[in-house]
Structures are given as C-alpha cells and as structure tokens.
Amino acid sequence: MKPINEMKLQIESRSVNEAFARAAVAAFAAQLDPNIEEISDIKTAVSEAVTNCIVHAYPENVGKIHITATIYENRLFRVRIKDKGCGIENIKQAMEPLFTTSGGERAGLGFAVMESFCDKIRVLSKPGKGTTVVLEKKFSSRGAEND
Amino acid sequence: MAIRITAEPMRLTIELTGEIDHHNAAVFRLEADEAIQSSLTPTVRLDFGDVTFMDSSGIGFVLGRYKIVESYGGNVEVINLSGRLYSMMQLAGLEKLVTLKRKRK
C-alpha cells in the first residue's frame, strides 16, 4: 500500500491535549473530504486512544504520545497512537467491553468504542515498554471525483 | 464547555454544552454532583442537546450520576440525544439503567 500523505505529532500526556489531538487528526483527515459521521468516528476513536495513554500508560507521570496519521490510496486512513508507558499485561482482557483497571468513572469502553467506529484496530503492547494502537478507516467514496 | 443547572422541587435539570472527554468530564462531574447532592430530587435530567462531541467519558459521566441518584432512590433521564450519542449510550447498555430520549427533529 502506497502512502499518499502523512502527519506526525508529538504531545505530552496531559488531559488538556485530548481535544487538540483529536482535532488535529480530524483536520488532517479533512483533505479526504469525509462526511460528518466519518469525521466524528475518527475524532472519537483518537480521543479514546489518547485518553488511554494519559490514564493508563502514564498513570503517575507525564510522558510522550506519538501520533502518526497516514493517508493511503483508495481513501484509507490510518492513525497510529504510540506511547512508551507501562504497557498492557493482557491485551485481550483490556479490550473486553466494561473491563477497566482504573475504577472511578472510566466506563471500560475505550476499545469497544474504537472498534465500533473504525474498520480495523490493532493493539501491540509490551509491559514496561509501551503500547501502540493502530486505527484504520476507509472513507466512503463521497467527494472522490474531486481528487 | 459549560454547565447550566435548573432546580425545580421535583426535578433537577443539568444541561451540558460543548465537548465531553476525559478532561472536561472532571469539571462537569464536580458541578453536577454538587447540585445533585444539595437537592436530592426524585428526577435528575441530563440534557445533552448542546453536546458537540462525546467519547466514552460521556458514558462514564452518565453512569457515575446514575450511581449517586440511584443510591437515594431517584431516577435519571438523559434527553436531547443526537442519533450518534443515543447509539453510543445503547452500545454501553445504559438504557437498562436510565431513560434515554432522542432529540426531536
């Protein structure tokens, strides 16, 4: 698959950056002329992934979050959200709806929401090393004639 | 983002505006809980009509308020939901705990 365009972003794991991260990725995706639903899907999925980094990857400290958004041929959009935080012991369990390690007000639905709003999601993680979440979404053909 | 609170004898209405994410939910939570705990009305209505974005933190927000209101025997209504927010809350199974109402077109 040939990448057509790419954007890289590095932010600190501060919750105030959640809105910036999802808006930045959505703004980059705008060149594909997605519809409003598709933009909301991307914003929501990115928001979940970035929140996971802030809440889980770096629970006690502020670390770096690396976001790469890539546009491929055929309107395929891929976002990689990478941290060097604590990692996930059991990925399968972490992805189960309603499972959460943080208690409080986290609903345990972050991965479920990412799965429902993206076509594909991949999670790579090593305890103590960090986690990478890859989100993929193929945008509908609306506006394709303008490419 | 802002929160508007209207207190009536039997019902407290909490209107949320703007984006609900993990960062903003903390502020919404603080203000909402203060109003709920000082009034303890039988019905607490959460108005999502002016919410422009929500991730799963919005679901956590509703769940958290439900737990408080349920603890004193009250009930929670979530109103003015867009189609998108309605389906997210359904995905989370919230309709078993609270009343979900869509936005009128």
Interface residues (C-beta under 8 A of the other chain):
Chain A: S15 V16 E18 A19 R22 E37 S40 K43 T44 S47 E48 T51 I54 V55 E105 R106 A107 L109 G110 A112 V113 S116
Chain B: E19 D21 H22 H23 N24 A25 A26 R29 F53 M54 D55 S56 S57 I59 G60 F61 L63 G64 R84 M88 L91 A92
